[in-house]
Amino acid sequence: MNYQTYLFFEGRTEYIQGYDTPQHTYPLGSLVFGVLDLDAAPYLERGRALLEKFRGVNFPEDQTMQQSLASPDTCVYYQVASFYHDFAAAVRQVSPALFDLVEGHTLANFRRNERELKAIQHSVLQFIHTGKNDSSYTFDELRARMSHLGELAITSDIMEGFCRNFPEYTDQMKVFIQRDTGDASLCRTALSVLESFVTLLQQLVDGKTDLRQLIEATLVEEDGRPRTEHGQRPSELLVELAENGDSIYQKYHKLEDDIHIQTRYKRPADNKKGGISAATFYASDTLPALLFLEFVQMCAQDLPVAVCESCHRLFVPFSSRAKYCERVLDPETGATCKDIAAKLAYAEELKANKAKELYNKMRNRYQMRCSRAPGNQKMRDAYNAWRKQAQMALSKYQLGEIGWEEFQIKLKLRI
């Protein structure tokens, strides 16, 4: 078990708690929306290209870190750190919540050797102090494995630091560089880390497709509005998926066996007697299991989910009138979909008013001419025909079917 990050749900709010990071609070659905918004496919292709480049390479035992880093293009751990740095930056920009989960998952992989090393060290010390050996290894095998895991723990620690601080070297890394330390073991660890990144990216790419289908079946109607607005309850629709044996539901439901549940207790801040609350935290080595768990929670809460009419991504509308999300659409100005939509609506209103003013001006002019010749039926018939054509032109202009110049031409007086 490598899990380092825990999820906790409270109504329509979720909390993400890392092993050595503070607890962060997000709106329910932040993880699922993050997976759908993230374009992980290019990073998956880049990761696979790196695997293909370095797979089967014989890393020289006498090559030092300083020598390898002098040629970054052929240095596997430099390339892996650069790759993770770019990927992590993209995830953080799209979804801080998903970044917390991905980073926790990655750190767990980095530190799995350290945890196994501690277990082996405990067995060695127990044998030295008591003569008892409860492991399946002989004492010599324990020592050899401890040495091997110690090396992996050090190289994993170096990779973690380099990935998280790229392109800067950590102090630990600088010491090894100055000592002309060989890097064959570090190269092999980097390749193993890269393989875990590619596996994670494949899960995110597959999860994006699967989650979209699950959401369409439970949370969002075909018109892009929440199913709750159509009198449907996502919680009941989810039960129907389960009862009907939906293949995608079953695929992810099986992953729930990989979820670790931990109960934590919390005293009230004022330290009064009683009021101690218990919270259920979830963790898993399988990232898709936690994403599915959040999706299930979204359905259980009958969360209203809609498609933004501007960027076409999912969001939780604050009311039935909300049509636009609050994602930043213009990084330079910080304007959100909601901001830009309001400006466009105002511009359209001004545009419509301009057209209506021209129509009223021309109509009034025509009516004035007709009033001056009350007995001229031909003029009255011409006015009625013009008005019908002008009203149709106004409607087409407001719908965007014709431009301003064509609208002006159609409104020309014909007397």
Secondary structure, 3 states (H helix, E strand, C coil): CCCCCEEEEECCEEEEECCCCCCEEEECCHHHHHHHHCCCHHHHHHHHHHHHHHCCCCCCCCCEHHHHHCCHHHCHHHHHHHHHHHHHHHHHHHCHHHHHHHHHHHHHHHCHHHHHHHHHHHHHHHHHHHCCCCCCCCHHHHHHHHHHHHHHHHHHHHHHHHHHHCCCCCHHHHHHHHCCCECHHHHHHHHHHHHHHHHHHHHHHHHHHHHHHHHHHHCECCCCCEHHHHCCCHHHHHHHHHHCCCHHHHHHHHHHHHEEEEEEEECCCCCCCCCCEEEEEEEECCHHHHHHHHHHHHHHCCCCCEECCCCCCEECCCCCCCCCCCCEEECCCCEEHHHHHHHHHHHHHHHHHHHHHHHHHHHHHHHHHHHHCCCCHHHHHHHHHHHHHHHHHHHHHHCCCCCHHHHHHHCCCCC
